[in-house]
Amino acid sequence: MAQNLNEIFNLFLVERKKDLASRTFSYYKEAIDLMRHCFNGYRYMDLDEEQSKKLEDESNKEIDFCDLFGSEVLDYSLFSEFLGYFLPRKVIVGKDREQKICGACLNFYKWLVVNNLIVDESITETLKDFRDVMEYELEMDKYISF
């Protein structure tokens, strides 16, 4: 049974809600909501010709990217872009919250691998991308005073 990304997100949240405290779960929900927003708004740029045509055909029906595609569009580059670019540059949150959201995203990635929804390509590079951005931001904070 093929699942779209929204169904996959919801399944992950249902499973995690059983195991997490409500405050921790709120970070997971926020992380998934941010990923959903990012994927709906930006992921179309990385689609192949066939996928682009499919999205274009459905765009008149106001169907979101996450309703149309499933795990076949999830890969290392998507997580790398989300954690290394979108989260630190497009989302305004404190560093502590940003790190908690990042942790929830990485748990989602691991869950996808364990459930055979994606192939583990190496989360190591994604973590490095995120850490590099965080270190840069910390360095820049030294020079910016309000």
Secondary structure as GFF3:
##gff-version 3
##sequence-region A 1 146
A	DSSP	alpha_helix	5	19	.	.	.	ID=ss1
A	DSSP	alpha_helix	22	42	.	.	.	ID=ss2
A	DSSP	three_ten_helix	43	46	.	.	.	ID=ss3
A	DSSP	alpha_helix	49	59	.	.	.	ID=ss4
A	DSSP	alpha_helix	65	68	.	.	.	ID=ss5
A	DSSP	three_ten_helix	71	73	.	.	.	ID=ss6
A	DSSP	alpha_helix	76	81	.	.	.	ID=ss7
A	DSSP	pi_helix	82	86	.	.	.	ID=ss8
A	DSSP	alpha_helix	87	90	.	.	.	ID=ss9
A	DSSP	alpha_helix	95	114	.	.	.	ID=ss10
A	DSSP	alpha_helix	123	141	.	.	.	ID=ss11
###
